[in-house]
Amino acid sequence: MTPALLARLRTTEGTRALAAAITVTSDDPLAAASALRSRGVDPELAAAALTQVGLRRRAAGKFGPAAGEMFFTRAGLEQATRAVVADRRAARLAAAGVGVMADLGCGLGSDALAAARAGIRVYAVEADPLTAEMAAANAAVAGLADRIRVDCADATSVPVEDYDAVFADPARRREGRGRVFDPRSYSPPWDFVTGLAGRVPRTVLKLAPGIGHELLPPGAEGEWVSVGGDLVEAAFWCGPLAEVARRATVLRPGGADQDEPAQLTGSGVERAPVGTVGRFLYDPDPAVVRAHLVAEFAATVGGRLADPEIAYVYADEPAETPFGRRLEVTDVLPFSLKRLRAVLRDRGVGRLEIRKRGSALEPERLRRDLRLSGPEAASLVLTRVAGAPTSLLCRPL
């Protein structure tokens, strides 16, 4: 895809090609392209239309129905903020009085679109020419072009002091290298990103969820966000935007509580009490674990750890919580493949969910070795209890 080809997709000719691509049912790329060419679509436009339709279908999980008119690249879609997350961030910025914001590394424009929907005017910059053109196109199809200006520019050249707030989402992918995990390899450079808060106090950094806590700027809030049980990002809220030290935000799109995220806050330094395995095991949401809020979570369910290094929480009484999954423990067994196989065989377990923390065992290899057979289902948790390898047989609740 090139900017020129994107421009063609936005013409009447391109709109027709996209509409035709939606009706193609073949999963074979060559057959699909041939079907479009038989309708008079030239090969270059046919390939671009089929690619966009495929990406739009994948993007529906992040953007909902709006994805059907947006433009994407594969890499841009992977890093794009989910709409539900971007909208909540934009609402928080608007509530803090942000009227105009610089979006550095805007990608396909997800966060810029959310900010504009919240009433914030956005100056967005993106270093990649095609991605910048797509961000501008996405603003136009959303009817927000009057609130979002997109330039193809180096983020380090933006006079950020001219804006109420800065949002930065540094690129974490490199062509030919895939995902980048070392912040020193981010673009724009990490020292520039971390220096933003010193220039514009109201700064928000969107980062990979595995970012180290030691990189959190002094006085900033670290927020880890999960959607439907998937950990999707970390956000560092700087200056007056910081409200707490650590926050885990758990979103459940499609549920009855989808408009009210569950949020757990704390300092992230307390230690949960350690004791014995209880009747109930709680597997904390990954946002809780990454935010280092397991001790705070344990307090909400009256729970404890069975090993000080393993983030499974145990309790004797059940408690409803949005911050983790609850299982009922039926058996506590020192790990032994032979004994475990015998117990599962005696109970007729043929369907087994396997979870693990603190175990080097490979679940799929273990599943094969167990030679499961029978009509019953169970959950198996591989973990450590007081340092010892342990198998917990459970019933999901």
TITI-492539 format. One record per residue: residue in three letters; x, y, z of N, C-alpha, C in turn. Coordinates in steps of 0.05 Angstrom, whole numbers, plus 5000, padded with zeros to 4 digits. Example, Ala and Ser with C-alpha at 12.3 -4.5 7.8 and 13.67 -1.06 7.14 Angstrom:
ALA526448865156524649105156526449345156/SER525749555142527349795143525850015157/
END
This chain:
MET501749765000500050005000501850255000/THR501050444984502350704983500350924988/PRO501251174995499251384997497651434972/ALA498851394948497451434924495251224921/LEU495750974928493750764926491550814947/LEU492250904971490250984990488351194979/ALA489551394966487851604954485951484934/ARG486851284919484951154899482751014914/LEU483350884936481250744951479150934962/ARG479851184965477951384975476251514953/THR476851454928475251554906472751384902/THR470951464884468651304877469451034867/GLU471551024850472550774840473450594863/GLY474850704882475850544905473550454922/THR471550624927469250544943467850304931/ARG467650304904466350084890468049824893/ALA470649854891472449624894472149504923/LEU472049674943471649584970469049444974/ALA466949554962464249434964464249154951/ALA465649134928465848884914467448684930/ALA469548774943471248594958469748464981/ILE467848614992466248505015464748265006/THR463848254981462148034972463747784963/VAL466447814962468047584953468147384976/THR467547134971467446934992469846744992/SER471446744972473646564971475846634991/ASP476946435004479246485023481946465008/ASP481846394983484246374967484846654956/PRO487146774963487747044954487747074924/LEU488846874910488946884881486146874869/ALA484446694879481646674869480146924876/ALA480547044899479147284907479947514889/ALA482547544884483447754866482347714838/SER482247464829481147404802478247484800/ALA476747434822473847494823473447804820/LEU475147954833474948244831475648344803/ARG477748224792478648314765476448244744/SER475048034749472847964730470648174731/ARG470648334752468548544754469748814745/GLY472048814732473149054721474949204740/VAL475749094763477549234782480349164774/ASP482049364770484849304762486349164785/PRO488449004778489748834798490748984823/GLU491949224819493049374842490849454861/LEU488649554850486449644867485049404880/ALA484849194865483548954876485048844900/ALA487748834898489348734920489048914944/ALA489049174940488849364962486049344975/ALA483949324959481249304970480949044986/LEU481948824976481748574991483248585018/THR485648715017487148745042485648905062/GLN484549135053483049305072480549165083/VAL479149015067476748875077477548675098/GLY479748535093480748335113481548475139/LEU482948695137483748835161481348955175/ARG479449055161477049165174475548945190/ARG475448705179474148495194475648435220/ARG478348425218479848385242479648605262/ALA479248855252479149085269476549115283/ALA474448975275471849005288472048945318/GLY473748775326474048715355475148955371/LYS476649125358477749365371475949605368/PHE474749635344473349885337470349845333/GLY469249605334466449565330465649635301/PRO463149715297462149765270463749985255/ALA464950165270466550385258468750275241/ALA469750035247471949915231471249885202/GLY468649855196467849805169468350025149/GLU469050265159469750495141472550595145/MET474050485164476650585170478750455152/PHE481150565153483450465137485650375156/PHE486950145149488850025167491349925152/THR493449905167495749735160495849515181/ARG497149295174497349075193498749155219/ALA501049285216502549365240501049585256/GLY499749765241498249975255495849865270/LEU494549665259492249545273493149405299/GLU495449275298496449125321497049315344/GLN498049555338498749745360496449935367/ALA494449945350492250135355490850085381/THR490150295395488650275420485850185414/ARG484849995430481949925428480250165434/ALA478050195419476350425422475350465451/VAL474650245465473650265492475750375511/VAL478250315506480450415523481050705516/ALA481150765490481651045481479551235491/ASP476951145490474851315498474951385528/ARG475651185544475851235573478251425579/ARG480451385565482751565569481951855561/ALA480551875538479752145529477852275549/ALA476052125560474152235580475652335604/ARG477752195613479252275636480852535629/LEU481952555605483352795598481453035596/ALA479052995584477153215582476253305610/ALA475853115628475053185655477153345670/ALA479753305661481953455674482253725661/GLY480553805643480554065631482354095607/VAL483153875594484753895570483053975547/GLY483854195533482354295511483654245484/VAL486354235484487854185460490254015467/MET490753805451492653605457494453545433/ALA496953485439498753385418498853085421/ASP498452945399498552655398501052575382/LEU503052485396505652425384505852125377/GLY506052065352506051785343503151685342/CYS501451825327498551785329497751525315/GLY499551395300498751145287496351195269/LEU494451015270492051025253490051225265/GLY490551335288488851555298486851475319/SER487051235331485051145350484751335374/ASP486951415386486751595409486051875401/ALA486951965378486152235368483152245363/LEU482052035352479152025347477652025373/ALA478551875393477151875419477252145432/ALA479652275431479852545443478052745429/ALA477852725403476152915388473252865395/ARG472452605398469652545406469052665434/ALA471152685451470752795478470953095478/GLY471253225455471253515453473953645454/ILE476053485452478853585452479753625424/ARG481053845418482353895393485053765393/VAL485753635371488253465370490053545347/TYR492553575354494653595333496153335334/ALA495853175313497052905313499252895293/VAL501452765301503752725282504452435281/GLU505252355258506052075252508352085233/ALA510551935238512951935222512551795195/ASP510951585195510551435170508551565152/PRO509251625127507351775109504751625105/LEU504751375099502351225094500551225119/THR501751165142500151155167498951435173/ALA500451645168499351915172496951965154/GLU497251885129494951925110492551765119/MET492951525130490751365139489451495164/ALA491051605182489951735205488151965197/ALA489052125177487452345167484952245154/ALA485152025139482751905126480851805147/ASN481851685169480051585190478651815204/ALA480052045208478752275219476552375201/ALA476952375175474952465156472552295156/VAL472852025155470551845153468951855180/ALA470251925202468851955227467552225231/GLY467952405211466752665213468152845233/LEU470752795238472252945259474653095247/ALA474653125221476953265209477353545218/ASP475153675227475253945236476553965264/ARG476753745278477853745305480653605307/ILE481453485285483953335284485653425261/ARG488053525266489953585245492153375246/VAL492753245223494753045222497053135204/ASP499453125214501853185197503652945198/CYS505052905176507252705175509752855184/ALA510652795208512852945220514252775241/ASP516652865248518152745270517052855296/ALA516252675314515052765339516952955355/THR519552915352521353075368521453365358/SER520253425335520253695324517753855333/VAL515953735348513453875355513954055380/PRO513054305378513254485402511154415422/VAL511554205438509454095455508554295476/GLU510254495483509454685503507054855495/ASP506254845469504055005459501354865465/TYR501354625478498954475481498354425511/ASP495754385517494954335544496054075555/ALA496153875537497053605545498453475521/VAL499953275528501353115508500652815512/PHE499952685491499652395492501752275473/ALA503252085482505351955466505051655466/ASP505051545442504851255439507251175421/PRO509551135433511951075417511650815402/ALA512750815378512650565361514250345374/ARG513050115376514449885388514749655368/ARG514849735343515349535322517449645303/ARG519049475291520949555271520549375246/GLU520649495223520449345198522549125197/GLY521748885194523648665192524448545219/ARG523748685241524548595267522148515285/GLY519748595277517448535293517348705318/ARG516148595339515748745364518348805378/VAL518449045389520849145404520149155433/PHE521749025450521149015479522949215495/ASP525249285485527049465499526149755494/PRO525349905515524550185511526550355498/ARG529150275500531250435487531050415456/SER529450225447529150195418526550315408/TYR525050455425522550575417523150805398/SER521050885384521151125366518551285371/PRO518751535379521251695384522851575408/PRO525351665410527151555430526151575459/TRP526851385475525851365502526551605519/ASP528951715515529651955531527952195524/PHE527152215498525252425490522552375503/VAL521552125502518952065513518852115543/THR520852035558520852075587521252365594/GLY522352525576522752815581520252985576/LEU518252865565515853025558514553145583/ALA514352985605512953085628514353325640/GLY516953355636518353585646517753835629/ARG516753795605516054025587513054085588/VAL511453875590508553915592507553735615/PRO506853855638506153695661503953485656/ARG501953565641499753375635500553205611/THR502052995617503052815597502052535603/VAL501252385582500452105584502051945564/LEU503251725574504851555557503451285555/LYS502851195531501750925527504150745521/LEU504350525536506750355534505950065534/ALA507749885527507249605528506649515556/PRO504849325560504049245588506349125604/GLY508449025590510648915605512749115614/ILE512149375611514049585618514849555648/GLY517349595654518249565681517349795699/HIS516649725724515649925743517850125749/GLU520350045747522550225753522750455733/LEU521350435711521350645690519150845695/LEU517350795714515250985720516451245731/PRO515851475718517051735728516151785756/PRO517851925772517151995799514552145801/GLY512752055819510252195822508152125802/ALA508751965782506851895761505151655770/GLU502851625757501051395762501451185740/GLY501850945748501950725729499250575728/GLU498150565704495550435701495850205681/TRP495049965689495049735672492149655665/VAL491649615640488949585630488549315617/SER486449175624485748925611482948945599/VAL482448815577479848805564479048515559/GLY476848435572475948165569478047955578/GLY479648025598481647845608484347865594/ASP484548025573487048055558488448315567/LEU490848295576492348535584493248685559/VAL492348935555492749075530494749295531/GLU495049425553496949655554497549745582/ALA499649905584500250055608500150355600/ALA499250515618499150805614500450945638/PHE502251125632503551285653502251565653/TRP500951635674499651895677501452075694/CYS502252295682504352465695503152725706/GLY504652845724503953105734501253115748/PRO499653315743497053345756495053135747/LEU495652975726493852765717494052525735/ALA496152495750496552265768494652285791/GLU493152075797491252065819492051875841/VAL493351655833494251445852496951355843/ALA498151175859500751065851500450845830/ARG498650655834498150435816495150395812/ARG494450315788491650265782491450025763/ALA489649845769488949635750486049685741/THR485749715715483049765703482249525687/VAL479949405695478949165683476349225668/LEU476449195641474149245624472948985615/ARG470348965614468948725605466948805583/PRO467848865559466048945537463948735532/GLY461548835527459348655521457848555545/GLY458848595569457448515593455648735603/ALA454148655624452348855636453749085648/ASP456349045656457849255669459849385650/GLN459349375624461349475605461749775607/ASP459849925617460150215620461550295645/GLU462050105664463250165689465749985692/PRO468050085687470449915690470949855720/ALA471949625726472849565753475649665756/GLN476149815778478749935782479749875810/LEU482149775812483449715837485949895839/THR486250025861488450215864490050145889/GLY492450245890494150215914496950305908/SER498650245927501450325925503150115911/GLY502149865911503649655897506049555913/VAL506249615939508549525954507849345977/GLU505249325984504549156007504948866000/ARG505148696020505448406017502948276028/ALA501748086012499447946021500247746043/PRO498447686061499047476081499447206067/VAL501047036079501646776069500546556088/GLY499246356076498046146093497645896077/THR495545756083495045496070493145536046/VAL493045326030491045326008488245316020/GLY486445476009483745486019481845336001/ARG479345356007477245215991477045345964/PHE477645605962477245745937479945865928/LEU480445845902482845965890481946185871/TYR483346415873482746635856485246685838/ASP484746695812486746755792486447045785/PRO488047225796487647515791487947585762/ASP486347785754486547895726489347985721/PRO490347945696493048025690493748315695/ALA491648495693492248775700492848805729/VAL491548655746492148665775495048565780/VAL495748345767498448235771500648425762/ARG500248535737502348715727502448975742/ALA500249065754500249315769501449265797/HIS502149015803503248945830501249005852/LEU498748935847496548985866495348725876/VAL496848515876495848255886495148275915/ALA496748415931496148435960493548585964/GLU493148805948490648955951488248785942/PHE488648625921486548445912485848235933/ALA487948115946487447915966485848035989/ALA486248285996484748406017481748426010/THR481148465985478348495977476748235979/VAL478148005978476747745980477347606006/GLY478747736024479547606049481447376045/GLY483247416026484947196017487847216026/ARG489347016018492146986025493646846003/LEU496246846003497846695985498646425998/ALA499146225982500245975992503245965987/ASP504246145971507046165966507546465962/PRO509446585975509846875974510546975946/GLU511446805928512346885902510346825880/ILE508046705886506146615866503546765870/ALA502546885848500247065849497546925847/TYR497246695861494646575865493746645893/VAL491246715896490146795922488146585931/TYR488246515957486446305968484746415990/ALA482346315992480446406013478746166021/ASP477646186045475845976055472946026049/GLU472246276043469446346037469446476009/PRO467246425994467046545967466446835968/ALA467446985948466847275946466747345917/GLU464747505910464547595882466647815877/THR467947805854469948005847470148025817/PRO470548275807471148305779474048285772/PHE475748245793478648265789480047995787/GLY478447775784479747525781477647305778/ARG478647075769476946835765477046665790/ARG474746555799474646395823474246105815/LEU475845925828475545635825475245515852/GLU473745295853473545145878475544915878/VAL477244905899479244705900478144445912/THR478444225897477443965907479743785917/ASP482143815906484343645914486943805913/VAL488643765933491243885934493243645934/LEU494843625912496543395908499443485903/PRO501343365918504143405909504443315881/PHE505843465864505843385836507143115831/SER505542945818506442675809504842605785/LEU506142565762504642505738503042255741/LYS504242045753502841795756500341825774/ARG500641965796498341995814496242165802/LEU497042375788495142555775493542405754/ARG494942255738493642095717491541905729/ALA492241775751490441595764487941735775/VAL488341965787486042105798484142195776/LEU485242295754483542395732482142165718/ARG483541935717482241695704479941605722/ASP480341595748478241495766475741675765/ARG476241925760473942115759472842155731/GLY473842015712472842035685473142305671/VAL475442435677475842705666477142675638/GLY475642775619476642775591477243055581/ARG476143255594476543535586477843685610/LEU480243785605481743895627482844175619/GLU482144375634483344635631485844635648/ILE488044735637490544735652491545025655/ARG491945105679493145375685495645325701/LYS497545525699499945485714501245755722/ARG502445755745504245965754506345835771/GLY508845895766511045785781511645495774/SER510845405751511345135742512645145714/ALA514644975711516044965685514744765665/LEU512744625674511444425657509944555634/GLU510044425610508644515587505844395587/PRO503744555588501044455590500244255569/GLU500944305544500044125522501543865523/ARG504043865531505543615534504343455557/LEU503743595579502643465602499843345595/ARG498343485579495743385571496043125556/ARG497943105538498442855523499342635542/ASP501042705561502042495579499842395598/LEU497842555603495742475622493842275608/ARG493742265582492042075567489142095577/LEU487942325575485342375586483142215571/SER481142135586478941995573476541995593/GLY474242075582471842075599470142305593/PRO467742315605465742525599465942775617/GLU467542765638467542975658469643195651/ALA469243435663471043655659472143755685/ALA474543855685475743955709477844165702/SER478744315722480944505719483344405735/LEU485644425724488144355737489844605739/VAL490844665763492644885768495344775776/LEU497344835761500144755768501444995781/THR502444955805503545185819505545085840/ARG506245265858507845185882506345265907/VAL506645095927505545155954507845135973/ALA508445355986510745356005513245255991/GLY513545325965515945255950515844985937/ALA513844815943513744545932511944525908/PRO512744395886510944355863508444215871/THR506144335863503544235872501544245850/SER499744045849497544035831494944085846/LEU493344275836490744335849488544255829/LEU486844065836484544005819482244185829/CYS480944305809478844505816476344465799/ARG474244585809471744625794471444915788/PRO471044995763470645275756467845365766/LEU467745615775465245725785464445965769/
END
